[in-house]
Amino acid sequence: MDNKKVKQLMFGCIKSRENGECYIVESVSIKTYDLENGSVMSKSKYIGDLDSPEVLDNVSEFCKRLCL
């Protein structure tokens, strides 16, 4: 898969960490042509803890933006 397709797949993803924090990926930068040997940098926006109602609201808002 080329870098452009990978960036498109990663952009806007909602990811969580082991401590329960959730983030939305806002930008992706791939430093090399090969994902296995290169580095991938992403900028994310914190949206809340996994078990908080704040996350549900932010995820819902994000999904509404995708539909527009």
Steps between C-alpha positions, in 0.01 A plus 500: 500500500644838410547780752209708369252218562645436846464868592138498383426195714665648809361854472197547720540168681399483862765328705526412867795440727543237771418757770155565345575833330342549156635709213398596146784498244520846339806465277737226386857526374689204356873568486604222260358302211502177704271478805685199643834679519386862525337719757140616516416816691144595583345801668200415714235690693407376847125442526465348849523179696348182360238462771391864508189649335730767355648243260157392377408860428828568318478180296141581409602852392785355294265256323260783419787695340585196286144485369506865396 
